[in-house]
Amino acid sequence: MSAKIPKMTKKQRIILSGILVALSFILDKTIGLKPVTIVVMLTSTIIAGTPIFLKAIGALKYRIVGIDALVTIAVAGAIIIGEYWEAAAVTFLFMFGDYLESRTIEKTRSSIKALLDMAPDIARVRRDGVELEISPEEVVQGDLVIVKPGEKIAVDGTITEGTAYVNQAAITGESIPIGREPGETVFSGTIIESGYLIIQADRVGEDTTFARILHMVEEAQDKKAKTQKMLEQFSRYYTPAIIVLSALLYIITRDLVLALTLLVIACPGALVISAPVSIVAGIGNGAKHGVLVKSGENMEKLGTLKVIAFDKTGTLTVGKPAVRRIKTYGIAEDALLKLAAIGESYSEHPLAKAIISEATSRLGEINIVPEGAGIVAGQGITFQVDGKAYLIGNRKLFEANGIKISSSEYEAYLHSEEEQGQTAVIVGDIEKVLGIISIADTVREDAVKLITNLKSLGIQKTVMLTGDNRRAAKAISDELGLDEYYAELLPEDKVRVLGELQQKYGRTAMVGDGVNDAPALATADLGIAIGGAGSDVAIETADVVLMSAEVRKLSYAIGLSRATVRNMKQNIYFALVVAGLLLAGVLVKTVNLSFGMLIHELSVFLVIVNAVRLLSYGSRGRSRREVLG
């Protein structure tokens, strides 16, 4: 019974053929070209060349004439004319170059590997009062998952018990841990730095945010950019043309070595790989920093935007009303705020929550219960404290209770606040106004810097599209320094305005929170969703997703896109220059077969190394200052 011969790995083939090539070179230079030397050269050619020959034959079955076919023809020709050393050297160099190429490309996919390493490997669940350690794939919706310090969260879910600081770098790209407590949501792949949590599983397995991100990044790296498609189309016709050109050269010159050398030198390896390797590295870098770019084409588009249109609420603003100013008349600010918080304690209105939140942050918990509280629809609230009646609401409420507002000293201040986009809540008793609390949505801390960065990046127009009233829109636009704003828009109006901007200025992006902006995100040349972690609509609809709520990462994404396209162009130009120089060298007979293959493989390697530089984009001081502010 014969033993099965183990199949050699690529690395083993390279080592063995390399030794044989070196041995044949020594034999050739010391004892001359003897039969033993020829045998060693041919053995090396077979060991290194077999995978090349098999790939060439496999490709021809699908009518693809690629680089492997060119090398196969050249090597076969070299053997026929007795150039055994050239055949051995070419196959070894091609195999060695292919090995280095594959190893280096693995480096460009390191961000994907880093994401894979963040995938949870176990989940601790509580079932029937017993804690079990199971695979994350075995967790079912509704399970209670227990996570301790240093452990990875295996599900998307809602915290039912415990508090912890959670590192969300795998999802949002933010390295600073954030506090989480009962009622808040957490995501699979994130890590508890300190504390512990019991989480009710809402999404498990392939439905988790982490799993969807990983899947989309892998898909994106396989989706081709426009430049990449053009290069592949070019190489499809280029390679057969080189074979024809080599044949013509032989017919004209009768120099078979020259024709074979042209075949090897004209291999478009560096050119073909120049675009995809840059795109893969760029998309991987984005994923690492919480910027999910869904395809190579979208990566190219990002850097060519002319106009960026923003939704207001939840994108440029926090989306949560907050107290901005307090004006008092004969009463201390804290006393007025406390009184208002007591009156609003039963209200579910967003303005009431803003007042209570401000009072709690300033004064602590307020446990006084108002007496006889009553809601007056469309006007406000009436209530009593220690037997005294108070009012909180708008002009109508106070006018209805005999307190003149429209023709009083208060009107000028109210008008001024409203012109600035504030909602003014009046607080008083049944005799007079005690104060006015101005409430408005808060602009994101990094939004002003983002607009400045975008203008420095050459974006022609920054505009805001919002359904809010004109006064509020103008106030936010002025605060941020936007070029234009469009207010009181319905979803279909946003689509119309985007069309007008595209027609007037060119490539236009829409930036929204991914929930109520789906039509606009889909209509724009590029849809960009902010804070997509956990949002199905954001991840499915947008072309680019900023996984955290840090809107400033948009300038990072644009900078990364431009760096990627610049890197891709560098690779293409370099590949073309090297190919031109080698071709000229062949025609004047200064470049031989083996030297040409060495330069060819070196050019491929350098193209990949250049692309690898993209993986460090954003980690260098200069890049970070430029794109993050």
Helices and strands as residue ranges (DSSP letters): H 10-31, H 35-61, H 67-80, H 84-108, H 110-117, E 123-127, E 130-134, G 136-138, E 144-147, E 156-161, E 164-167, H 169-172, E 178-180, E 185-186, E 191-195, E 197-203, G 205-207, H 209-222, H 226-253, H 256-265, H 269-288, E 291-293, H 296-302, E 307-311, I 312-316, E 317-328, H 333-343, H 350-363, E 371-376, E 380-385, E 388-393, H 395-400, H 410-419, E 423-429, E 433-443, H 447-456, E 461-465, H 470-480, E 484-486, H 491-505, E 508-512, H 518-523, E 526-530, H 536-541, E 544-546, H 553-587, H 593-612, G 613-616, H 621-628
